[in-house]
């Protein structure tokens, strides 16, 4: 294995950062299916929905302003155009290349596209920076609201009854490696408005194993202590990127059902990022939410929009024909190429209706399930 000095790693990181920044827009494209013609009735139905929500997107990882219309998959004007009430915003703190050792946290942090000035800062600092970006956006747009409690969400629902320009956002840490050994830092994250904790990202950490890790273990002893602290604070757990062993551990030790914010069904497309039926059903049977992602996990190209619908329809079948426990989990702006951005969610609504899904089920999947889950599980 090649070994690098600290200076070589720094120079290589800067070079890769510049290359990554220049091509980031290419990776985050929208490639529409020209053959899909949305019926007027489908779009009208979508626009009539009272609560549309998406369980995961990463625009905080990019440098553009959320309150302005721009090339991102998600921003506030596009949310309003797509009749979206709530977006969960991921906070990504570490992505290590080259020579990432998936058995431990990477030494080199390449996450600097949105904030190169913090490239060599600690992961926790990067997280606080992204959290601060959402708070700044809230100050810039008086009809955007950060949601952390049941009362916050209830207020958003009331505001939208009078004016659906009101929209909300929730904060999710994508990988708790950022706190290192300091479980007490969860208090700081909570005080900054974080609602959801993702236990692992692309590598195993001291708390939990990753779906992409080398050992893929479950919760460690320290991880069990972490779950207790998460439960005490009223935070929720995101199992996206978690290993199967971690999923089993969380379902055993957590007092509240989890969300798996962006995932696909291995039955529909076999991929390391997709879960098999056994684990998808375990999560739904516990009252958890499965968010269906909008990108092709095997190739850097947009999936056929019907493939997204295939995942949703399979989850309904797996859930004994019930549309509960299923949501959207786009992974917008997360180095993904998608068939439509958040302003065009009516395209998916159209496909689901065209395939015979009842309007009541479409309504649940497009956001009512996520709303109900949060009203039942967020702290008061």
C-alpha positions as a Markdown table, in Angstrom:
| # | Residue | x | y | z |
|---|---|---|---|---|
| 1 | Unk | 0.0 | 0.0 | 0.0 |
| 2 | Unk | 1.2 | 3.5 | -0.9 |
| 3 | Unk | 2.1 | 5.7 | 2.1 |
| 4 | Unk | 1.9 | 9.5 | 2.1 |
| 5 | Unk | 3.6 | 12.1 | 4.2 |
| 6 | Unk | 1.4 | 14.8 | 5.8 |
| 7 | Unk | 2.5 | 17.3 | 3.2 |
| 8 | Unk | 1.8 | 15.0 | 0.4 |
| 9 | Unk | -1.6 | 14.2 | 1.7 |
| 10 | Unk | -2.4 | 17.9 | 2.1 |
| 11 | Unk | -1.2 | 18.7 | -1.5 |
| 12 | Unk | -3.1 | 15.7 | -2.9 |
| 13 | Unk | -6.2 | 16.6 | -1.0 |
| 14 | Unk | -6.1 | 20.2 | -2.3 |
| 15 | Unk | -5.7 | 18.9 | -5.9 |
| 16 | Unk | -8.5 | 16.5 | -5.5 |
| 17 | Unk | -10.7 | 19.1 | -3.9 |
| 18 | Unk | -10.3 | 21.4 | -6.8 |
| 19 | Unk | -11.1 | 18.6 | -9.2 |
| 20 | Unk | -14.0 | 17.6 | -7.2 |
| 21 | Unk | -15.4 | 21.1 | -6.9 |
| 22 | Unk | -15.1 | 21.6 | -10.7 |
| 23 | Unk | -17.0 | 18.4 | -11.5 |
| 24 | Unk | -19.5 | 18.6 | -8.6 |
| 25 | Unk | -22.1 | 20.2 | -10.8 |
| 26 | Unk | -21.8 | 17.3 | -13.3 |
| 27 | Unk | -22.5 | 14.7 | -10.6 |
| 28 | Unk | -25.5 | 16.6 | -9.3 |
| 29 | Unk | -27.5 | 16.9 | -12.6 |
| 30 | Unk | -31.1 | 16.4 | -13.4 |
| 31 | Unk | -31.7 | 14.1 | -16.4 |
| 32 | Unk | -35.3 | 14.0 | -17.3 |
| 33 | Unk | -37.1 | 11.2 | -19.1 |
| 34 | Unk | -38.5 | 13.0 | -22.2 |
| 35 | Unk | -41.1 | 10.2 | -22.7 |
| 36 | Unk | -43.0 | 11.0 | -19.5 |
| 37 | Unk | -45.9 | 13.4 | -20.0 |
| 38 | Unk | -47.6 | 14.3 | -16.7 |
| 39 | Unk | -51.4 | 14.4 | -16.9 |
| 40 | Unk | -52.9 | 17.7 | -15.8 |
| 41 | Unk | -55.0 | 15.8 | -13.2 |
| 42 | Unk | -51.9 | 14.3 | -11.6 |
| 43 | Unk | -50.2 | 17.7 | -11.2 |
| 44 | Unk | -53.4 | 19.2 | -9.8 |
| 45 | Unk | -53.7 | 16.3 | -7.3 |
| 46 | Unk | -50.1 | 16.7 | -6.3 |
| 47 | Unk | -50.5 | 20.5 | -5.7 |
| 48 | Unk | -53.6 | 19.8 | -3.6 |
| 49 | Unk | -51.7 | 17.6 | -1.1 |
| 50 | Unk | -51.5 | 19.3 | 2.2 |
| 51 | Unk | -48.1 | 17.8 | 3.4 |
| 52 | Unk | -45.4 | 16.7 | 1.0 |
| 53 | Unk | -42.0 | 15.8 | 2.7 |
| 54 | Unk | -38.6 | 14.4 | 1.8 |
| 55 | Unk | -36.5 | 12.5 | 4.3 |
| 56 | Unk | -33.0 | 13.3 | 3.0 |
| 57 | Unk | -31.1 | 15.9 | 0.9 |
| 58 | Unk | -27.6 | 17.3 | 1.1 |
| 59 | Unk | -27.7 | 21.0 | -0.2 |
| 60 | Unk | -25.9 | 22.1 | 3.0 |
| 61 | Unk | -22.8 | 20.4 | 1.6 |
| 62 | Unk | -22.8 | 22.8 | -1.3 |
| 63 | Unk | -21.9 | 26.5 | -1.3 |
| 64 | Unk | -25.1 | 28.0 | -2.8 |
| 65 | Unk | -27.8 | 30.0 | -1.0 |
| 66 | Unk | -30.9 | 28.0 | 0.0 |
| 67 | Unk | -33.2 | 31.0 | -0.1 |
| 68 | Unk | -32.4 | 31.7 | -3.8 |
| 69 | Unk | -33.3 | 29.7 | -6.9 |
| 70 | Unk | -30.2 | 28.1 | -8.3 |
| 71 | Unk | -28.9 | 24.8 | -9.8 |
| 72 | Unk | -29.3 | 22.8 | -6.6 |
| 73 | Unk | -31.9 | 20.0 | -6.5 |
| 74 | Unk | -33.3 | 21.6 | -3.4 |
| 75 | Unk | -33.7 | 25.2 | -2.5 |
| 76 | Unk | -36.6 | 27.1 | -0.9 |
| 77 | Unk | -38.2 | 28.4 | -4.2 |
| 78 | Unk | -38.1 | 24.9 | -5.7 |
| 79 | Unk | -39.6 | 23.4 | -2.5 |
| 80 | Unk | -42.5 | 25.8 | -2.9 |
| 81 | Unk | -42.9 | 25.1 | -6.6 |
| 82 | Unk | -43.0 | 21.4 | -5.8 |
| 83 | Unk | -45.6 | 21.9 | -3.0 |
| 84 | Unk | -43.1 | 20.6 | -0.4 |
| 85 | Unk | -43.8 | 21.3 | 3.2 |
| 86 | Unk | -40.8 | 19.7 | 4.9 |
| 87 | Unk | -37.2 | 18.7 | 3.9 |
| 88 | Unk | -34.7 | 16.9 | 6.1 |
| 89 | Unk | -31.3 | 18.4 | 5.6 |
| 90 | Unk | -28.3 | 16.1 | 6.0 |
| 91 | Unk | -25.1 | 17.4 | 7.8 |
| 92 | Unk | -22.1 | 15.5 | 6.2 |
| 93 | Unk | -18.9 | 15.9 | 8.1 |
| 94 | Unk | -16.3 | 13.5 | 6.7 |
| 95 | Unk | -15.5 | 11.9 | 3.3 |
| 96 | Unk | -12.0 | 10.5 | 3.1 |
| 97 | Unk | -10.1 | 9.9 | -0.1 |
| 98 | Unk | -7.7 | 8.7 | -1.3 |
| 99 | Unk | -6.9 | 5.2 | 0.2 |
| 100 | Unk | -9.8 | 5.4 | 2.6 |
| 101 | Unk | -9.5 | 2.6 | 5.2 |
| 102 | Unk | -13.1 | 1.6 | 5.6 |
| 103 | Unk | -12.3 | -0.1 | 8.9 |
| 104 | Unk | -11.8 | 3.3 | 10.6 |
| 105 | Unk | -12.4 | 6.9 | 10.2 |
| 106 | Unk | -10.4 | 8.4 | 7.3 |
| 107 | Unk | -7.5 | 10.6 | 8.2 |
| 108 | Unk | -7.9 | 12.8 | 5.3 |
| 109 | Unk | -11.2 | 14.7 | 5.1 |
| 110 | Unk | -12.0 | 15.7 | 1.5 |
| 111 | Unk | -15.3 | 17.4 | 2.4 |
| 112 | Unk | -14.6 | 20.9 | 1.4 |
| 113 | Unk | -16.7 | 21.7 | -1.7 |
| 114 | Unk | -19.0 | 24.1 | 0.1 |
| 115 | Unk | -16.4 | 25.4 | 2.6 |
| 116 | Unk | -12.8 | 25.0 | 1.5 |
| 117 | Unk | -11.7 | 27.3 | 4.3 |
| 118 | Unk | -12.7 | 24.6 | 6.8 |
| 119 | Unk | -11.2 | 21.7 | 4.8 |
| 120 | Unk | -8.6 | 20.8 | 7.4 |
| 121 | Unk | -10.8 | 21.6 | 10.4 |
| 122 | Unk | -12.3 | 18.9 | 12.6 |
| 123 | Unk | -15.4 | 17.1 | 11.4 |
| 124 | Unk | -17.5 | 18.6 | 14.3 |
| 125 | Unk | -16.6 | 22.1 | 13.2 |
| 126 | Unk | -17.8 | 21.3 | 9.7 |
| 127 | Unk | -21.0 | 20.0 | 11.1 |
| 128 | Unk | -21.6 | 23.2 | 13.1 |
| 129 | Unk | -20.8 | 25.3 | 10.0 |
| 130 | Unk | -23.5 | 23.5 | 8.0 |
| 131 | Unk | -26.0 | 23.8 | 10.8 |
| 132 | Unk | -25.3 | 27.5 | 10.9 |
| 133 | Unk | -26.0 | 27.7 | 7.2 |
| 134 | Unk | -29.6 | 26.5 | 7.8 |
| 135 | Unk | -30.1 | 28.9 | 10.6 |
| 136 | Unk | -28.8 | 31.7 | 8.4 |
| 137 | Unk | -31.3 | 30.6 | 5.7 |
| 138 | Unk | -34.1 | 30.8 | 8.3 |
| 139 | Unk | -33.2 | 34.4 | 9.0 |
| 140 | Unk | -33.2 | 35.2 | 5.3 |
| 141 | Unk | -36.6 | 33.7 | 4.6 |
| 142 | Unk | -39.3 | 34.5 | 7.2 |
| 143 | Unk | -41.5 | 31.7 | 5.9 |
| 144 | Unk | -38.9 | 29.0 | 6.4 |
| 145 | Unk | -38.9 | 27.3 | 9.8 |
| 146 | Unk | -36.4 | 24.9 | 11.5 |
| 147 | Unk | -38.5 | 22.1 | 13.0 |
| 148 | Unk | -37.2 | 20.2 | 16.1 |
| 149 | Unk | -40.2 | 19.5 | 18.3 |
| 150 | Unk | -43.8 | 18.3 | 17.9 |
| 151 | Unk | -45.0 | 21.8 | 18.7 |
| 152 | Unk | -42.8 | 23.2 | 15.9 |
| 153 | Unk | -44.3 | 20.8 | 13.4 |
| 154 | Unk | -47.9 | 21.4 | 14.6 |
| 155 | Unk | -47.3 | 25.1 | 14.1 |
| 156 | Unk | -46.0 | 24.6 | 10.6 |
| 157 | Unk | -49.1 | 22.6 | 9.7 |
| 158 | Unk | -51.3 | 25.4 | 11.0 |
| 159 | Unk | -49.3 | 28.1 | 9.1 |
| 160 | Unk | -49.6 | 26.1 | 5.9 |
| 161 | Unk | -53.4 | 26.0 | 6.3 |
| 162 | Unk | -53.4 | 29.7 | 5.8 |
| 163 | Unk | -50.4 | 30.1 | 3.5 |
| 164 | Unk | -48.6 | 27.1 | 2.0 |
| 165 | Unk | -45.6 | 29.3 | 1.3 |
| 166 | Unk | -44.5 | 28.3 | 4.8 |
| 167 | Unk | -42.0 | 25.5 | 4.7 |
| 168 | Unk | -39.9 | 23.6 | 7.2 |
| 169 | Unk | -36.6 | 21.9 | 7.5 |
| 170 | Unk | -35.1 | 19.4 | 10.0 |
| 171 | Unk | -31.4 | 18.7 | 10.7 |
| 172 | Unk | -29.9 | 15.2 | 10.6 |
| 173 | Unk | -26.3 | 14.4 | 11.4 |
| 174 | Unk | -25.0 | 12.0 | 8.7 |
| 175 | Unk | -22.6 | 10.0 | 10.8 |
| 176 | Unk | -22.0 | 10.5 | 14.5 |
| 177 | Unk | -18.2 | 10.0 | 14.1 |
| 178 | Unk | -18.0 | 13.8 | 14.2 |
| 179 | Unk | -18.4 | 13.9 | 18.0 |
| 180 | Unk | -15.4 | 11.5 | 18.5 |
| 181 | Unk | -15.4 | 10.2 | 22.1 |
| 182 | Unk | -17.6 | 13.1 | 23.4 |
| 183 | Unk | -21.1 | 11.8 | 23.8 |
| 184 | Unk | -21.9 | 15.0 | 25.7 |
| 185 | Unk | -21.6 | 16.8 | 22.4 |
| 186 | Unk | -25.0 | 15.5 | 21.6 |
| 187 | Unk | -26.3 | 18.2 | 23.9 |
| 188 | Unk | -24.6 | 20.9 | 21.8 |
| 189 | Unk | -26.1 | 19.4 | 18.6 |
| 190 | Unk | -29.5 | 19.3 | 20.2 |
| 191 | Unk | -29.2 | 22.9 | 21.3 |
| 192 | Unk | -28.3 | 23.9 | 17.8 |
| 193 | Unk | -31.6 | 22.4 | 16.5 |
| 194 | Unk | -30.6 | 18.9 | 15.4 |
| 195 | Unk | -33.5 | 16.4 | 15.5 |
| 196 | Unk | -32.0 | 13.2 | 13.9 |
| 197 | Unk | -28.7 | 11.3 | 14.4 |
| 198 | Unk | -27.4 | 9.1 | 11.6 |
| 199 | Unk | -25.1 | 6.6 | 13.3 |
| 200 | Unk | -22.6 | 5.9 | 10.5 |
| 201 | Unk | -21.7 | 7.1 | 7.0 |
| 202 | Unk | -19.3 | 5.4 | 4.6 |
| 203 | Unk | -17.1 | 3.8 | 7.3 |
| 204 | Unk | -17.3 | 2.0 | 10.6 |
| 205 | Unk | -16.8 | 4.2 | 13.6 |
| 206 | Unk | -16.4 | 3.9 | 17.4 |
| 207 | Unk | -20.2 | 3.7 | 17.9 |
| 208 | Unk | -21.6 | 1.7 | 15.1 |
| 209 | Unk | -20.7 | -0.3 | 11.9 |
| 210 | Unk | -21.4 | 0.9 | 8.4 |
| 211 | Unk | -23.1 | -0.8 | 5.5 |
| 212 | Unk | -19.9 | 0.2 | 3.6 |
| 213 | Unk | -17.5 | -0.7 | 6.4 |
| 214 | Unk | -15.0 | -3.5 | 6.4 |
| 215 | Unk | -16.2 | -5.1 | 9.7 |
| 216 | Unk | -19.8 | -4.1 | 9.6 |
| 217 | Unk | -20.3 | -4.7 | 13.3 |
| 218 | Unk | -23.3 | -3.5 | 15.2 |
| 219 | Unk | -23.4 | -1.1 | 18.1 |
| 220 | Unk | -20.3 | -1.1 | 20.2 |
| 221 | Unk | -20.5 | -0.7 | 24.0 |
| 222 | Unk | -20.0 | 3.0 | 23.6 |
| 223 | Unk | -22.7 | 2.9 | 20.9 |
| 224 | Unk | -25.2 | 1.5 | 23.3 |
| 225 | Unk | -24.4 | 4.4 | 25.7 |
| 226 | Unk | -24.9 | 6.8 | 22.7 |
| 227 | Unk | -28.4 | 5.3 | 22.1 |
| 228 | Unk | -29.4 | 5.9 | 25.7 |
| 229 | Unk | -28.3 | 9.5 | 25.4 |
| 230 | Unk | -30.1 | 9.9 | 22.1 |
| 231 | Unk | -33.3 | 8.5 | 23.7 |
| 232 | Unk | -32.9 | 10.8 | 26.8 |
| 233 | Unk | -32.7 | 13.9 | 24.6 |
| 234 | Unk | -35.7 | 12.9 | 22.4 |
| 235 | Unk | -33.5 | 12.7 | 19.3 |
| 236 | Unk | -34.4 | 10.2 | 16.6 |
| 237 | Unk | -32.1 | 7.7 | 14.8 |
| 238 | Unk | -31.4 | 7.5 | 11.1 |
| 239 | Unk | -30.2 | 4.0 | 10.0 |
| 240 | Unk | -29.2 | 5.1 | 6.5 |
| 241 | Unk | -25.7 | 3.7 | 5.7 |
| 242 | Unk | -25.9 | 1.5 | 8.9 |
| 243 | Unk | -24.8 | -2.1 | 8.8 |
| 244 | Unk | -27.3 | -4.9 | 9.2 |
| 245 | Unk | -25.7 | -5.6 | 12.6 |
| 246 | Unk | -26.2 | -2.0 | 13.6 |
| 247 | Unk | -29.9 | -2.1 | 12.5 |
| 248 | Unk | -30.4 | -5.2 | 14.7 |
| 249 | Unk | -28.7 | -3.5 | 17.6 |
| 250 | Unk | -30.8 | -0.3 | 17.3 |
| 251 | Unk | -34.0 | -2.1 | 17.0 |
| 252 | Unk | -33.1 | -3.9 | 20.2 |
| 253 | Unk | -31.8 | -1.0 | 22.3 |
| 254 | Unk | -33.6 | 2.1 | 21.1 |
| 255 | Unk | -36.9 | 3.1 | 22.8 |
| 256 | Unk | -38.2 | 4.8 | 19.6 |
| 257 | Unk | -38.6 | 3.5 | 16.1 |
| 258 | Unk | -35.9 | 4.6 | 13.6 |
| 259 | Unk | -36.0 | 6.2 | 10.2 |
| 260 | Unk | -33.8 | 4.9 | 7.4 |
| 261 | Unk | -33.9 | 8.1 | 5.4 |
| 262 | Unk | -32.5 | 7.2 | 2.0 |
| 263 | Unk | -32.3 | 3.6 | 0.8 |
| 264 | Unk | -33.4 | 1.2 | -1.9 |
| 265 | Unk | -34.7 | -2.4 | -2.1 |
| 266 | Unk | -32.2 | -5.1 | -2.9 |
| 267 | Unk | -35.1 | -7.0 | -4.4 |
| 268 | Unk | -35.5 | -4.3 | -7.0 |
| 269 | Unk | -31.8 | -3.6 | -7.6 |
| 270 | Unk | -29.0 | -5.5 | -6.0 |
| 271 | Unk | -26.6 | -3.0 | -4.6 |
| 272 | Unk | -24.4 | -2.5 | -1.5 |
| 273 | Unk | -26.5 | 0.6 | -0.8 |
| 274 | Unk | -29.8 | -1.3 | -0.9 |
| 275 | Unk | -31.3 | -3.4 | 1.9 |
| 276 | Unk | -32.8 | -6.9 | 1.6 |
| 277 | Unk | -36.5 | -7.5 | 2.5 |
| 278 | Unk | -35.8 | -8.9 | 5.9 |
| 279 | Unk | -34.3 | -5.7 | 7.2 |
| 280 | Unk | -36.7 | -3.4 | 5.4 |
| 281 | Unk | -39.6 | -5.3 | 7.0 |
| 282 | Unk | -38.0 | -5.3 | 10.4 |
| 283 | Unk | -37.8 | -1.5 | 10.4 |
| 284 | Unk | -41.4 | -1.1 | 9.2 |
| 285 | Unk | -42.7 | -3.7 | 11.6 |
| 286 | Unk | -41.1 | -1.6 | 14.5 |
| 287 | Unk | -43.0 | 1.5 | 13.3 |
| 288 | Unk | -40.1 | 3.0 | 11.5 |
| 289 | Unk | -40.0 | 4.9 | 8.2 |
| 290 | Unk | -38.2 | 3.7 | 5.0 |
| 291 | Unk | -37.3 | 6.6 | 2.7 |
| 292 | Unk | -36.9 | 5.6 | -1.0 |
| 293 | Unk | -33.9 | 7.3 | -2.7 |
| 294 | Unk | -34.1 | 8.8 | -6.2 |
| 295 | Unk | -30.7 | 7.8 | -7.7 |
| 296 | Unk | -29.1 | 4.7 | -9.3 |
| 297 | Unk | -26.7 | 3.3 | -6.7 |
| 298 | Unk | -24.8 | 1.3 | -9.3 |
| 299 | Unk | -24.2 | 3.8 | -12.0 |
| 300 | Unk | -23.6 | 7.5 | -12.2 |
| 301 | Unk | -26.7 | 8.2 | -14.2 |
| 302 | Unk | -30.3 | 9.0 | -13.4 |
| 303 | Unk | -32.6 | 6.0 | -12.7 |
| 304 | Unk | -35.6 | 5.3 | -14.8 |
| 305 | Unk | -38.4 | 7.1 | -12.8 |
| 306 | Unk | -40.3 | 3.8 | -12.9 |
| 307 | Unk | -37.5 | 2.3 | -10.9 |
| 308 | Unk | -38.2 | 4.7 | -8.0 |
| 309 | Unk | -41.9 | 3.6 | -8.3 |
| 310 | Unk | -40.8 | -0.1 | -8.3 |
| 311 | Unk | -39.1 | 0.4 | -4.9 |
| 312 | Unk | -42.2 | 2.1 | -3.5 |
| 313 | Unk | -44.6 | -0.5 | -4.8 |
| 314 | Unk | -42.3 | -3.3 | -3.5 |
| 315 | Unk | -42.3 | -1.7 | 0.0 |
| 316 | Unk | -46.1 | -1.6 | 0.0 |
| 317 | Unk | -46.3 | -5.2 | -0.9 |
| 318 | Unk | -43.6 | -6.1 | 1.7 |
| 319 | Unk | -45.7 | -4.1 | 4.3 |
| 320 | Unk | -48.7 | -6.4 | 3.8 |
| 321 | Unk | -50.2 | -4.1 | 1.2 |
| 322 | Unk | -50.1 | -1.0 | 3.5 |
| 323 | Unk | -48.7 | 2.3 | 2.4 |
| 324 | Unk | -47.7 | 3.3 | 5.9 |
| 325 | Unk | -44.1 | 3.4 | 7.0 |
| 326 | Unk | -42.9 | 4.5 | 3.5 |
| 327 | Unk | -41.7 | 8.0 | 2.5 |
| 328 | Unk | -39.6 | 9.8 | -0.1 |
| 329 | Unk | -35.8 | 9.8 | 0.6 |
| 330 | Unk | -34.4 | 11.5 | -2.4 |
| 331 | Unk | -30.7 | 12.1 | -1.5 |
| 332 | Unk | -30.9 | 15.3 | -3.6 |
| 333 | Unk | -27.6 | 17.2 | -3.9 |
| 334 | Unk | -25.7 | 14.3 | -2.5 |
| 335 | Unk | -23.4 | 13.7 | -5.5 |
| 336 | Unk | -26.5 | 12.2 | -7.2 |
| 337 | Unk | -28.0 | 12.4 | -10.7 |
| 338 | Unk | -31.8 | 12.3 | -10.5 |
| 339 | Unk | -34.7 | 12.3 | -13.0 |
| 340 | Unk | -36.4 | 15.3 | -11.5 |
| 341 | Unk | -35.6 | 17.9 | -8.8 |
| 342 | Unk | -37.8 | 18.8 | -5.9 |
| 343 | Unk | -39.8 | 21.3 | -7.9 |
| 344 | Unk | -41.0 | 18.4 | -10.1 |
| 345 | Unk | -42.2 | 15.8 | -7.5 |
| 346 | Unk | -45.5 | 15.8 | -9.3 |
| 347 | Unk | -43.8 | 13.5 | -11.9 |
| 348 | Unk | -43.5 | 10.8 | -9.3 |
| 349 | Unk | -47.0 | 11.4 | -8.1 |
| 350 | Unk | -48.2 | 10.9 | -11.8 |
| 351 | Unk | -46.3 | 7.6 | -12.2 |
| 352 | Unk | -47.7 | 6.2 | -8.9 |
| 353 | Unk | -51.3 | 7.2 | -9.9 |
| 354 | Unk | -50.7 | 5.8 | -13.5 |
| 355 | Unk | -49.7 | 2.5 | -12.0 |
| 356 | Unk | -52.9 | 2.2 | -10.1 |
| 357 | Unk | -51.9 | 3.3 | -6.6 |
| 358 | Unk | -54.9 | 4.8 | -4.7 |
| 359 | Unk | -54.8 | 8.5 | -4.1 |
| 360 | Unk | -55.0 | 7.9 | -0.3 |
| 361 | Unk | -51.8 | 5.8 | -0.5 |
| 362 | Unk | -50.0 | 8.3 | -2.7 |
| 363 | Unk | -50.9 | 11.0 | -0.1 |
| 364 | Unk | -49.3 | 8.9 | 2.7 |
| 365 | Unk | -46.1 | 8.2 | 0.8 |
| 366 | Unk | -45.7 | 11.8 | -0.4 |
| 367 | Unk | -45.5 | 13.1 | 3.1 |
| 368 | Unk | -48.3 | 12.2 | 5.5 |
| 369 | Unk | -46.5 | 9.2 | 6.8 |
| 370 | Unk | -43.4 | 11.3 | 7.6 |
| 371 | Unk | -45.6 | 13.9 | 9.3 |
| 372 | Unk | -47.4 | 11.3 | 11.4 |
| 373 | Unk | -44.1 | 9.7 | 12.4 |
| 374 | Unk | -42.6 | 12.9 | 13.6 |
| 375 | Unk | -45.8 | 14.0 | 15.5 |
| 376 | Unk | -45.7 | 10.7 | 17.3 |
| 377 | Unk | -41.9 | 10.6 | 18.0 |
| 378 | Unk | -40.5 | 14.1 | 18.3 |
| 379 | Unk | -40.2 | 15.6 | 21.8 |
| 380 | Unk | -43.0 | 17.9 | 22.8 |
